[in-house]
Amino acid sequence: MGKMYKVKLTVIKREHNPDLCEEYLSDPSSIGPCGMFTDGQEFVVDGFLGCPEGMCTEAWQTLWPSLLAISRGGTFAPYTKRENEWVACCPDGLRPVVFRIERGEEMAF
């Protein structure tokens, strides 16, 4: 079996697109930035057996391929400055959450 690493997810920022809310929602004032996360919030993943507590399942499903690649030693270079990380976001177009996905220490099996 190849190497596997812990992965840290960090909420970089929570966005809000009021122009899109105005165009697509019946009550555009009903939502703001995602309330499920806070900027700087972190999750450490070490096994990928399930969605971490407090993590949005929609975000988890979207981030899963990138998490898996980083956890197996993959890289998104030359697009990133550092080989051990990637930036991705959840699929909510009205209020996306941007995450930093960072490779951590190697896991022992």
Biopython code that builds the backbone (N, CA, C, O; Angstrom):
import numpy as np
from Bio.PDB.StructureBuilder import StructureBuilder

atoms = [
    (1, "MET", "N", (0.842, -1.176, 0.000)),
    (1, "MET", "CA", (0.000, 0.000, 0.000)),
    (1, "MET", "C", (0.888, 1.241, 0.000)),
    (1, "MET", "O", (1.904, 1.282, 0.695)),
    (2, "GLY", "N", (0.506, 2.246, -0.777)),
    (2, "GLY", "CA", (1.272, 3.483, -0.841)),
    (2, "GLY", "C", (1.091, 4.317, 0.416)),
    (2, "GLY", "O", (0.309, 3.978, 1.305)),
    (3, "LYS", "N", (1.811, 5.385, 0.467)),
    (3, "LYS", "CA", (1.732, 6.292, 1.611)),
    (3, "LYS", "C", (0.388, 7.011, 1.626)),
    (3, "LYS", "O", (-0.218, 7.278, 0.589)),
    (4, "MET", "N", (-0.055, 7.314, 2.855)),
    (4, "MET", "CA", (-1.269, 8.100, 3.025)),
    (4, "MET", "C", (-1.009, 9.132, 4.110)),
    (4, "MET", "O", (-0.359, 8.843, 5.115)),
    (5, "TYR", "N", (-1.520, 10.338, 3.899)),
    (5, "TYR", "CA", (-1.250, 11.449, 4.791)),
    (5, "TYR", "C", (-2.545, 12.007, 5.379)),
    (5, "TYR", "O", (-3.613, 11.918, 4.773)),
    (6, "LYS", "N", (-2.421, 12.579, 6.568)),
    (6, "LYS", "CA", (-3.529, 13.340, 7.124)),
    (6, "LYS", "C", (-3.708, 14.578, 6.260)),
    (6, "LYS", "O", (-2.767, 15.040, 5.615)),
    (7, "VAL", "N", (-4.924, 15.108, 6.252)),
    (7, "VAL", "CA", (-5.216, 16.303, 5.472)),
    (7, "VAL", "C", (-5.926, 17.308, 6.370)),
    (7, "VAL", "O", (-6.837, 16.959, 7.120)),
    (8, "LYS", "N", (-5.492, 18.557, 6.280)),
    (8, "LYS", "CA", (-6.149, 19.622, 7.038)),
    (8, "LYS", "C", (-6.933, 20.491, 6.079)),
    (8, "LYS", "O", (-6.410, 20.972, 5.074)),
    (9, "LEU", "N", (-8.200, 20.683, 6.411)),
    (9, "LEU", "CA", (-9.068, 21.606, 5.674)),
    (9, "LEU", "C", (-9.194, 22.869, 6.493)),
    (9, "LEU", "O", (-9.499, 22.809, 7.684)),
    (10, "THR", "N", (-8.965, 24.003, 5.879)),
    (10, "THR", "CA", (-9.113, 25.289, 6.556)),
    (10, "THR", "C", (-10.058, 26.159, 5.744)),
    (10, "THR", "O", (-9.892, 26.304, 4.533)),
    (11, "VAL", "N", (-11.049, 26.737, 6.412)),
    (11, "VAL", "CA", (-11.953, 27.665, 5.741)),
    (11, "VAL", "C", (-11.183, 28.967, 5.510)),
    (11, "VAL", "O", (-10.840, 29.673, 6.458)),
    (12, "ILE", "N", (-10.920, 29.274, 4.248)),
    (12, "ILE", "CA", (-10.211, 30.509, 3.915)),
    (12, "ILE", "C", (-11.161, 31.689, 4.026)),
    (12, "ILE", "O", (-10.854, 32.698, 4.662)),
    (13, "LYS", "N", (-12.334, 31.544, 3.388)),
    (13, "LYS", "CA", (-13.333, 32.606, 3.502)),
    (13, "LYS", "C", (-14.691, 32.108, 3.036)),
    (13, "LYS", "O", (-14.809, 31.168, 2.250)),
    (14, "ARG", "N", (-15.692, 32.768, 3.548)),
    (14, "ARG", "CA", (-17.076, 32.506, 3.163)),
    (14, "ARG", "C", (-17.537, 33.672, 2.293)),
    (14, "ARG", "O", (-17.467, 34.833, 2.697)),
    (15, "GLU", "N", (-18.000, 33.348, 1.118)),
    (15, "GLU", "CA", (-18.419, 34.374, 0.175)),
    (15, "GLU", "C", (-19.940, 34.525, 0.201)),
    (15, "GLU", "O", (-20.647, 33.686, 0.759)),
    (16, "HIS", "N", (-20.425, 35.587, -0.401)),
    (16, "HIS", "CA", (-21.862, 35.826, -0.536)),
    (16, "HIS", "C", (-22.061, 36.631, -1.807)),
    (16, "HIS", "O", (-21.397, 37.648, -2.010)),
    (17, "ASN", "N", (-22.955, 36.193, -2.650)),
    (17, "ASN", "CA", (-23.209, 36.860, -3.924)),
    (17, "ASN", "C", (-24.605, 37.487, -3.908)),
    (17, "ASN", "O", (-25.555, 36.893, -4.417)),
    (18, "PRO", "N", (-24.734, 38.680, -3.329)),
    (18, "PRO", "CA", (-26.056, 39.300, -3.213)),
    (18, "PRO", "C", (-26.720, 39.576, -4.558)),
    (18, "PRO", "O", (-27.947, 39.557, -4.654)),
    (19, "ASP", "N", (-25.926, 39.834, -5.600)),
    (19, "ASP", "CA", (-26.513, 40.056, -6.923)),
    (19, "ASP", "C", (-27.221, 38.814, -7.443)),
    (19, "ASP", "O", (-28.286, 38.912, -8.053)),
    (20, "LEU", "N", (-26.635, 37.651, -7.204)),
    (20, "LEU", "CA", (-27.278, 36.401, -7.611)),
    (20, "LEU", "C", (-28.486, 36.094, -6.729)),
    (20, "LEU", "O", (-29.501, 35.597, -7.217)),
    (21, "CYS", "N", (-28.381, 36.385, -5.442)),
    (21, "CYS", "CA", (-29.521, 36.198, -4.540)),
    (21, "CYS", "C", (-30.693, 37.052, -5.008)),
    (21, "CYS", "O", (-31.839, 36.601, -5.012)),
    (22, "GLU", "N", (-30.401, 38.278, -5.400)),
    (22, "GLU", "CA", (-31.438, 39.197, -5.870)),
    (22, "GLU", "C", (-32.118, 38.641, -7.125)),
    (22, "GLU", "O", (-33.335, 38.740, -7.279)),
    (23, "GLU", "N", (-31.325, 38.063, -8.006)),
    (23, "GLU", "CA", (-31.872, 37.553, -9.260)),
    (23, "GLU", "C", (-32.630, 36.237, -9.105)),
    (23, "GLU", "O", (-33.618, 36.009, -9.803)),
    (24, "TYR", "N", (-32.173, 35.355, -8.183)),
    (24, "TYR", "CA", (-32.710, 34.002, -8.160)),
    (24, "TYR", "C", (-33.567, 33.637, -6.943)),
    (24, "TYR", "O", (-34.279, 32.634, -6.990)),
    (25, "LEU", "N", (-33.525, 34.401, -5.880)),
    (25, "LEU", "CA", (-34.290, 34.035, -4.683)),
    (25, "LEU", "C", (-35.556, 34.875, -4.553)),
    (25, "LEU", "O", (-35.576, 36.056, -4.902)),
    (26, "SER", "N", (-36.607, 34.243, -4.046)),
    (26, "SER", "CA", (-37.844, 34.990, -3.812)),
    (26, "SER", "C", (-37.669, 35.981, -2.668)),
    (26, "SER", "O", (-38.320, 37.025, -2.643)),
    (27, "ASP", "N", (-36.785, 35.654, -1.717)),
    (27, "ASP", "CA", (-36.477, 36.561, -0.608)),
    (27, "ASP", "C", (-34.961, 36.688, -0.506)),
    (27, "ASP", "O", (-34.337, 35.986, 0.290)),
    (28, "PRO", "N", (-34.359, 37.576, -1.301)),
    (28, "PRO", "CA", (-32.898, 37.679, -1.345)),
    (28, "PRO", "C", (-32.246, 38.050, -0.026)),
    (28, "PRO", "O", (-31.060, 37.783, 0.171)),
    (29, "SER", "N", (-32.990, 38.654, 0.873)),
    (29, "SER", "CA", (-32.407, 39.026, 2.163)),
    (29, "SER", "C", (-32.407, 37.858, 3.147)),
    (29, "SER", "O", (-31.941, 38.000, 4.278)),
    (30, "SER", "N", (-32.927, 36.708, 2.725)),
    (30, "SER", "CA", (-33.063, 35.571, 3.640)),
    (30, "SER", "C", (-31.749, 34.855, 3.930)),
    (30, "SER", "O", (-31.656, 34.114, 4.909)),
    (31, "ILE", "N", (-30.732, 35.062, 3.095)),
    (31, "ILE", "CA", (-29.454, 34.395, 3.345)),
    (31, "ILE", "C", (-28.293, 35.373, 3.230)),
    (31, "ILE", "O", (-28.357, 36.380, 2.525)),
    (32, "GLY", "N", (-27.237, 35.035, 3.948)),
    (32, "GLY", "CA", (-25.978, 35.760, 3.878)),
    (32, "GLY", "C", (-24.894, 34.719, 3.687)),
    (32, "GLY", "O", (-25.173, 33.636, 3.171)),
    (33, "PRO", "N", (-23.672, 35.010, 4.086)),
    (33, "PRO", "CA", (-22.604, 34.004, 4.001)),
    (33, "PRO", "C", (-22.994, 32.740, 4.771)),
    (33, "PRO", "O", (-23.763, 32.810, 5.730)),
    (34, "CYS", "N", (-22.479, 31.611, 4.361)),
    (34, "CYS", "CA", (-22.789, 30.320, 4.977)),
    (34, "CYS", "C", (-22.582, 30.383, 6.492)),
    (34, "CYS", "O", (-21.522, 30.793, 6.966)),
    (35, "GLY", "N", (-23.593, 29.979, 7.234)),
    (35, "GLY", "CA", (-23.523, 29.992, 8.687)),
    (35, "GLY", "C", (-23.006, 28.696, 9.280)),
    (35, "GLY", "O", (-22.877, 28.577, 10.498)),
    (36, "MET", "N", (-22.708, 27.722, 8.425)),
    (36, "MET", "CA", (-22.227, 26.431, 8.920)),
    (36, "MET", "C", (-20.746, 26.487, 9.318)),
    (36, "MET", "O", (-20.281, 25.685, 10.129)),
    (37, "PHE", "N", (-20.017, 27.437, 8.738)),
    (37, "PHE", "CA", (-18.580, 27.547, 8.971)),
    (37, "PHE", "C", (-18.220, 28.946, 9.453)),
    (37, "PHE", "O", (-19.012, 29.883, 9.351)),
    (38, "THR", "N", (-17.003, 29.062, 9.980)),
    (38, "THR", "CA", (-16.429, 30.365, 10.310)),
    (38, "THR", "C", (-15.081, 30.466, 9.603)),
    (38, "THR", "O", (-14.408, 29.455, 9.404)),
    (39, "ASP", "N", (-14.689, 31.664, 9.228)),
    (39, "ASP", "CA", (-13.382, 31.854, 8.600)),
    (39, "ASP", "C", (-12.302, 31.372, 9.560)),
    (39, "ASP", "O", (-12.330, 31.694, 10.748)),
    (40, "GLY", "N", (-11.354, 30.601, 9.042)),
    (40, "GLY", "CA", (-10.270, 30.061, 9.856)),
    (40, "GLY", "C", (-10.580, 28.719, 10.497)),
    (40, "GLY", "O", (-9.687, 28.099, 11.074)),
    (41, "GLN", "N", (-11.811, 28.257, 10.412)),
    (41, "GLN", "CA", (-12.179, 26.958, 11.003)),
    (41, "GLN", "C", (-11.388, 25.844, 10.340)),
    (41, "GLN", "O", (-11.160, 25.872, 9.130)),
    (42, "GLU", "N", (-10.968, 24.856, 11.135)),
    (42, "GLU", "CA", (-10.141, 23.769, 10.616)),
    (42, "GLU", "C", (-10.752, 22.403, 10.912)),
    (42, "GLU", "O", (-11.432, 22.204, 11.919)),
    (43, "PHE", "N", (-10.490, 21.478, 10.008)),
    (43, "PHE", "CA", (-10.864, 20.076, 10.158)),
    (43, "PHE", "C", (-9.632, 19.264, 9.801)),
    (43, "PHE", "O", (-8.975, 19.559, 8.802)),
    (44, "VAL", "N", (-9.299, 18.243, 10.595)),
    (44, "VAL", "CA", (-8.205, 17.335, 10.254)),
    (44, "VAL", "C", (-8.833, 15.995, 9.909)),
    (44, "VAL", "O", (-9.607, 15.435, 10.685)),
    (45, "VAL", "N", (-8.490, 15.495, 8.738)),
    (45, "VAL", "CA", (-9.054, 14.258, 8.231)),
    (45, "VAL", "C", (-7.942, 13.217, 8.201)),
    (45, "VAL", "O", (-6.860, 13.457, 7.664)),
    (46, "ASP", "N", (-8.227, 12.054, 8.789)),
    (46, "ASP", "CA", (-7.184, 11.024, 8.856)),
    (46, "ASP", "C", (-7.738, 9.627, 8.608)),
    (46, "ASP", "O", (-7.589, 8.734, 9.443)),
    (47, "GLY", "N", (-8.357, 9.449, 7.492)),
    (47, "GLY", "CA", (-8.837, 8.121, 7.172)),
    (47, "GLY", "C", (-9.977, 8.112, 6.173)),
    (47, "GLY", "O", (-10.224, 7.097, 5.521)),
    (48, "PHE", "N", (-10.664, 9.214, 6.048)),
    (48, "PHE", "CA", (-11.704, 9.358, 5.042)),
    (48, "PHE", "C", (-12.833, 8.342, 5.190)),
    (48, "PHE", "O", (-13.437, 7.931, 4.198)),
    (49, "LEU", "N", (-13.117, 7.938, 6.423)),
    (49, "LEU", "CA", (-14.196, 6.983, 6.640)),
    (49, "LEU", "C", (-15.560, 7.645, 6.606)),
    (49, "LEU", "O", (-16.573, 6.966, 6.435)),
    (50, "GLY", "N", (-15.601, 8.915, 6.761)),
    (50, "GLY", "CA", (-16.870, 9.627, 6.715)),
    (50, "GLY", "C", (-16.648, 11.116, 6.858)),
    (50, "GLY", "O", (-15.552, 11.587, 7.161)),
    (51, "CYS", "N", (-17.706, 11.822, 6.633)),
    (51, "CYS", "CA", (-17.675, 13.275, 6.732)),
    (51, "CYS", "C", (-17.393, 13.676, 8.181)),
    (51, "CYS", "O", (-18.070, 13.193, 9.089)),
    (52, "PRO", "N", (-16.411, 14.545, 8.417)),
    (52, "PRO", "CA", (-16.101, 14.959, 9.789)),
    (52, "PRO", "C", (-17.286, 15.686, 10.442)),
    (52, "PRO", "O", (-18.071, 16.349, 9.765)),
    (53, "GLU", "N", (-17.394, 15.552, 11.732)),
    (53, "GLU", "CA", (-18.455, 16.235, 12.469)),
    (53, "GLU", "C", (-18.352, 17.743, 12.243)),
    (53, "GLU", "O", (-17.271, 18.326, 12.327)),
    (54, "GLY", "N", (-19.493, 18.358, 11.956)),
    (54, "GLY", "CA", (-19.531, 19.797, 11.725)),
    (54, "GLY", "C", (-19.250, 20.213, 10.292)),
    (54, "GLY", "O", (-19.276, 21.401, 9.972)),
    (55, "MET", "N", (-18.983, 19.245, 9.431)),
    (55, "MET", "CA", (-18.683, 19.527, 8.030)),
    (55, "MET", "C", (-19.939, 19.361, 7.190)),
    (55, "MET", "O", (-20.695, 18.409, 7.389)),
    (56, "CYS", "N", (-20.168, 20.257, 6.272)),
    (56, "CYS", "CA", (-21.301, 20.184, 5.354)),
    (56, "CYS", "C", (-21.100, 18.994, 4.402)),
    (56, "CYS", "O", (-20.037, 18.852, 3.798)),
    (57, "THR", "N", (-22.114, 18.152, 4.275)),
    (57, "THR", "CA", (-21.971, 16.976, 3.410)),
    (57, "THR", "C", (-21.843, 17.349, 1.931)),
    (57, "THR", "O", (-21.169, 16.648, 1.176)),
    (58, "GLU", "N", (-22.479, 18.439, 1.514)),
    (58, "GLU", "CA", (-22.346, 18.878, 0.121)),
    (58, "GLU", "C", (-20.913, 19.331, -0.164)),
    (58, "GLU", "O", (-20.349, 18.997, -1.206)),
    (59, "ALA", "N", (-20.332, 20.086, 0.756)),
    (59, "ALA", "CA", (-18.939, 20.511, 0.601)),
    (59, "ALA", "C", (-18.025, 19.293, 0.602)),
    (59, "ALA", "O", (-17.114, 19.197, -0.221)),
    (60, "TRP", "N", (-18.264, 18.365, 1.521)),
    (60, "TRP", "CA", (-17.446, 17.150, 1.636)),
    (60, "TRP", "C", (-17.436, 16.378, 0.321)),
    (60, "TRP", "O", (-16.376, 15.972, -0.156)),
    (61, "GLN", "N", (-18.609, 16.177, -0.262)),
    (61, "GLN", "CA", (-18.692, 15.428, -1.518)),
    (61, "GLN", "C", (-17.931, 16.128, -2.642)),
    (61, "GLN", "O", (-17.299, 15.470, -3.468)),
    (62, "THR", "N", (-17.988, 17.429, -2.672)),
    (62, "THR", "CA", (-17.306, 18.190, -3.717)),
    (62, "THR", "C", (-15.790, 18.178, -3.515)),
    (62, "THR", "O", (-15.033, 18.082, -4.481)),
    (63, "LEU", "N", (-15.352, 18.277, -2.260)),
    (63, "LEU", "CA", (-13.918, 18.328, -1.959)),
    (63, "LEU", "C", (-13.254, 16.953, -2.001)),
    (63, "LEU", "O", (-12.032, 16.858, -2.115)),
    (64, "TRP", "N", (-14.041, 15.901, -1.912)),
    (64, "TRP", "CA", (-13.528, 14.526, -1.796)),
    (64, "TRP", "C", (-12.425, 14.188, -2.800)),
    (64, "TRP", "O", (-11.379, 13.703, -2.369)),
    (65, "PRO", "N", (-12.587, 14.411, -4.115)),
    (65, "PRO", "CA", (-11.507, 14.033, -5.047)),
    (65, "PRO", "C", (-10.184, 14.745, -4.754)),
    (65, "PRO", "O", (-9.119, 14.134, -4.840)),
    (66, "SER", "N", (-10.249, 16.019, -4.414)),
    (66, "SER", "CA", (-9.023, 16.760, -4.093)),
    (66, "SER", "C", (-8.416, 16.274, -2.788)),
    (66, "SER", "O", (-7.196, 16.156, -2.675)),
    (67, "LEU", "N", (-9.258, 15.990, -1.800)),
    (67, "LEU", "CA", (-8.779, 15.455, -0.521)),
    (67, "LEU", "C", (-8.055, 14.130, -0.734)),
    (67, "LEU", "O", (-6.979, 13.904, -0.182)),
    (68, "LEU", "N", (-8.645, 13.274, -1.526)),
    (68, "LEU", "CA", (-8.058, 11.964, -1.780)),
    (68, "LEU", "C", (-6.710, 12.106, -2.481)),
    (68, "LEU", "O", (-5.746, 11.432, -2.118)),
    (69, "ALA", "N", (-6.640, 12.985, -3.490)),
    (69, "ALA", "CA", (-5.376, 13.188, -4.212)),
    (69, "ALA", "C", (-4.283, 13.684, -3.274)),
    (69, "ALA", "O", (-3.176, 13.145, -3.271)),
    (70, "ILE", "N", (-4.583, 14.699, -2.487)),
    (70, "ILE", "CA", (-3.592, 15.253, -1.547)),
    (70, "ILE", "C", (-3.186, 14.213, -0.507)),
    (70, "ILE", "O", (-2.012, 14.129, -0.147)),
    (71, "SER", "N", (-4.142, 13.420, -0.021)),
    (71, "SER", "CA", (-3.848, 12.422, 1.020)),
    (71, "SER", "C", (-2.955, 11.300, 0.518)),
    (71, "SER", "O", (-2.280, 10.639, 1.308)),
    (72, "ARG", "N", (-2.947, 11.084, -0.774)),
    (72, "ARG", "CA", (-2.119, 10.022, -1.366)),
    (72, "ARG", "C", (-0.799, 10.550, -1.907)),
    (72, "ARG", "O", (-0.083, 9.831, -2.605)),
    (73, "GLY", "N", (-0.472, 11.798, -1.592)),
    (73, "GLY", "CA", (0.797, 12.374, -2.031)),
    (73, "GLY", "C", (0.716, 13.083, -3.364)),
    (73, "GLY", "O", (1.739, 13.507, -3.902)),
    (74, "GLY", "N", (-0.490, 13.220, -3.909)),
    (74, "GLY", "CA", (-0.660, 13.906, -5.181)),
    (74, "GLY", "C", (-0.392, 15.398, -5.053)),
    (74, "GLY", "O", (-0.307, 15.939, -3.951)),
    (75, "THR", "N", (-0.263, 16.040, -6.183)),
    (75, "THR", "CA", (0.025, 17.466, -6.212)),
    (75, "THR", "C", (-0.755, 18.141, -7.329)),
    (75, "THR", "O", (-1.112, 17.504, -8.320)),
    (76, "PHE", "N", (-1.011, 19.404, -7.167)),
    (76, "PHE", "CA", (-1.657, 20.193, -8.205)),
    (76, "PHE", "C", (-0.651, 21.156, -8.841)),
    (76, "PHE", "O", (-1.037, 22.101, -9.529)),
    (77, "ALA", "N", (0.644, 20.906, -8.604)),
    (77, "ALA", "CA", (1.704, 21.683, -9.245)),
    (77, "ALA", "C", (1.629, 21.420, -10.743)),
    (77, "ALA", "O", (1.290, 20.302, -11.132)),
    (78, "PRO", "N", (1.916, 22.353, -11.571)),
    (78, "PRO", "CA", (2.542, 23.643, -11.339)),
    (78, "PRO", "C", (1.549, 24.770, -11.050)),
    (78, "PRO", "O", (1.928, 25.941, -11.078)),
    (79, "TYR", "N", (0.307, 24.444, -10.778)),
    (79, "TYR", "CA", (-0.707, 25.480, -10.561)),
    (79, "TYR", "C", (-0.641, 26.098, -9.177)),
    (79, "TYR", "O", (-1.171, 27.189, -8.966)),
    (80, "THR", "N", (-0.006, 25.428, -8.236)),
    (80, "THR", "CA", (0.090, 25.934, -6.866)),
    (80, "THR", "C", (1.519, 26.329, -6.536)),
    (80, "THR", "O", (2.464, 25.844, -7.158)),
    (81, "LYS", "N", (1.672, 27.204, -5.562)),
    (81, "LYS", "CA", (3.006, 27.604, -5.106)),
    (81, "LYS", "C", (3.649, 26.517, -4.270)),
    (81, "LYS", "O", (4.872, 26.371, -4.265)),
    (82, "ARG", "N", (2.820, 25.743, -3.554)),
    (82, "ARG", "CA", (3.312, 24.679, -2.690)),
    (82, "ARG", "C", (2.692, 23.349, -3.120)),
    (82, "ARG", "O", (1.481, 23.261, -3.323)),
    (83, "GLU", "N", (3.514, 22.332, -3.256)),
    (83, "GLU", "CA", (3.056, 21.025, -3.742)),
    (83, "GLU", "C", (2.035, 20.357, -2.828)),
    (83, "GLU", "O", (1.234, 19.543, -3.285)),
    (84, "ASN", "N", (2.058, 20.691, -1.558)),
    (84, "ASN", "CA", (1.241, 19.950, -0.596)),
    (84, "ASN", "C", (-0.136, 20.561, -0.349)),
    (84, "ASN", "O", (-0.781, 20.221, 0.643)),
    (85, "GLU", "N", (-0.609, 21.462, -1.231)),
    (85, "GLU", "CA", (-1.900, 22.083, -0.965)),
    (85, "GLU", "C", (-2.673, 22.403, -2.237)),
    (85, "GLU", "O", (-2.137, 22.417, -3.345)),
    (86, "TRP", "N", (-3.955, 22.659, -2.024)),
    (86, "TRP", "CA", (-4.869, 23.038, -3.091)),
    (86, "TRP", "C", (-5.960, 23.904, -2.495)),
    (86, "TRP", "O", (-6.202, 23.846, -1.290)),
    (87, "VAL", "N", (-6.620, 24.702, -3.307)),
    (87, "VAL", "CA", (-7.734, 25.533, -2.873)),
    (87, "VAL", "C", (-8.958, 25.114, -3.684)),
    (87, "VAL", "O", (-8.895, 25.019, -4.910)),
    (88, "ALA", "N", (-10.069, 24.864, -2.993)),
    (88, "ALA", "CA", (-11.306, 24.450, -3.646)),
    (88, "ALA", "C", (-12.481, 25.023, -2.861)),
    (88, "ALA", "O", (-12.317, 25.506, -1.741)),
    (89, "CYS", "N", (-13.662, 24.962, -3.461)),
    (89, "CYS", "CA", (-14.821, 25.511, -2.760)),
    (89, "CYS", "C", (-16.027, 24.595, -2.882)),
    (89, "CYS", "O", (-16.072, 23.693, -3.718)),
    (90, "CYS", "N", (-16.999, 24.855, -2.023)),
    (90, "CYS", "CA", (-18.243, 24.098, -2.039)),
    (90, "CYS", "C", (-19.072, 24.513, -3.253)),
    (90, "CYS", "O", (-18.755, 25.515, -3.895)),
    (91, "PRO", "N", (-20.127, 23.764, -3.580)),
    (91, "PRO", "CA", (-20.890, 24.039, -4.794)),
    (91, "PRO", "C", (-21.995, 25.088, -4.661)),
    (91, "PRO", "O", (-22.750, 25.291, -5.611)),
    (92, "ASP", "N", (-22.114, 25.754, -3.523)),
    (92, "ASP", "CA", (-23.172, 26.742, -3.333)),
    (92, "ASP", "C", (-22.817, 28.025, -4.075)),
    (92, "ASP", "O", (-21.948, 28.777, -3.631)),
    (93, "GLY", "N", (-23.471, 28.277, -5.184)),
    (93, "GLY", "CA", (-23.168, 29.441, -6.009)),
    (93, "GLY", "C", (-23.602, 30.760, -5.403)),
    (93, "GLY", "O", (-23.092, 31.814, -5.783)),
    (94, "LEU", "N", (-24.544, 30.716, -4.458)),
    (94, "LEU", "CA", (-25.015, 31.943, -3.826)),
    (94, "LEU", "C", (-24.139, 32.356, -2.658)),
    (94, "LEU", "O", (-23.994, 33.543, -2.365)),
    (95, "ARG", "N", (-23.556, 31.367, -1.992)),
    (95, "ARG", "CA", (-22.703, 31.659, -0.834)),
    (95, "ARG", "C", (-21.622, 30.581, -0.666)),
    (95, "ARG", "O", (-21.637, 29.824, 0.305)),
    (96, "PRO", "N", (-20.693, 30.520, -1.615)),
    (96, "PRO", "CA", (-19.653, 29.489, -1.556)),
    (96, "PRO", "C", (-18.687, 29.682, -0.387)),
    (96, "PRO", "O", (-18.453, 30.795, 0.084)),
    (97, "VAL", "N", (-18.148, 28.569, 0.051)),
    (97, "VAL", "CA", (-17.119, 28.558, 1.091)),
    (97, "VAL", "C", (-15.835, 28.053, 0.437)),
    (97, "VAL", "O", (-15.834, 27.005, -0.208)),
    (98, "VAL", "N", (-14.748, 28.798, 0.604)),
    (98, "VAL", "CA", (-13.468, 28.467, -0.008)),
    (98, "VAL", "C", (-12.586, 27.798, 1.044)),
    (98, "VAL", "O", (-12.427, 28.311, 2.151)),
    (99, "PHE", "N", (-12.017, 26.650, 0.684)),
    (99, "PHE", "CA", (-11.193, 25.847, 1.596)),
    (99, "PHE", "C", (-9.767, 25.714, 1.085)),
    (99, "PHE", "O", (-9.520, 25.642, -0.119)),
    (100, "ARG", "N", (-8.835, 25.682, 2.032)),
    (100, "ARG", "CA", (-7.452, 25.297, 1.739)),
    (100, "ARG", "C", (-7.353, 23.827, 2.136)),
    (100, "ARG", "O", (-7.733, 23.454, 3.246)),
    (101, "ILE", "N", (-6.846, 22.999, 1.237)),
    (101, "ILE", "CA", (-6.647, 21.569, 1.484)),
    (101, "ILE", "C", (-5.147, 21.352, 1.566)),
    (101, "ILE", "O", (-4.429, 21.585, 0.594)),
    (102, "GLU", "N", (-4.669, 20.905, 2.725)),
    (102, "GLU", "CA", (-3.227, 20.846, 2.971)),
    (102, "GLU", "C", (-2.807, 19.463, 3.465)),
    (102, "GLU", "O", (-3.391, 18.925, 4.405)),
    (103, "ARG", "N", (-1.783, 18.894, 2.817)),
    (103, "ARG", "CA", (-1.247, 17.600, 3.238)),
    (103, "ARG", "C", (-0.510, 17.758, 4.565)),
    (103, "ARG", "O", (0.276, 18.688, 4.749)),
    (104, "GLY", "N", (-0.776, 16.844, 5.476)),
    (104, "GLY", "CA", (-0.119, 16.854, 6.776)),
    (104, "GLY", "C", (0.837, 15.698, 6.927)),
    (104, "GLY", "O", (1.477, 15.263, 5.969)),
    (105, "GLU", "N", (0.922, 15.206, 8.154)),
    (105, "GLU", "CA", (1.876, 14.138, 8.451)),
    (105, "GLU", "C", (1.427, 12.792, 7.884)),
    (105, "GLU", "O", (0.236, 12.548, 7.691)),
    (106, "GLU", "N", (2.400, 11.930, 7.626)),
    (106, "GLU", "CA", (2.120, 10.601, 7.122)),
    (106, "GLU", "C", (1.416, 9.774, 8.181)),
    (106, "GLU", "O", (1.731, 9.874, 9.367)),
    (107, "MET", "N", (0.476, 8.970, 7.761)),
    (107, "MET", "CA", (-0.258, 8.103, 8.685)),
    (107, "MET", "C", (0.416, 6.741, 8.737)),
    (107, "MET", "O", (0.916, 6.245, 7.727)),
    (108, "ALA", "N", (0.424, 6.153, 9.905)),
    (108, "ALA", "CA", (0.976, 4.804, 10.075)),
    (108, "ALA", "C", (-0.158, 3.793, 9.991)),
    (108, "ALA", "O", (-1.255, 4.029, 10.497)),
    (109, "PHE", "N", (0.119, 2.666, 9.348)),
    (109, "PHE", "CA", (-0.882, 1.599, 9.220)),
    (109, "PHE", "C", (-0.399, 0.341, 9.875)),
    (109, "PHE", "O", (-1.105, -0.667, 9.871)),
]
sb = StructureBuilder()
sb.init_structure("model")
sb.init_model(0)
sb.init_chain("A")
sb.init_seg("    ")
for serial, (resi, resn, name, xyz) in enumerate(atoms, 1):
    if name == "N":
        sb.init_residue(resn, " ", resi, " ")
    sb.init_atom(name, np.array(xyz, "f"), 0.0, 1.0, " ", f" {name:<3s}", serial, name[0])
structure = sb.get_structure()
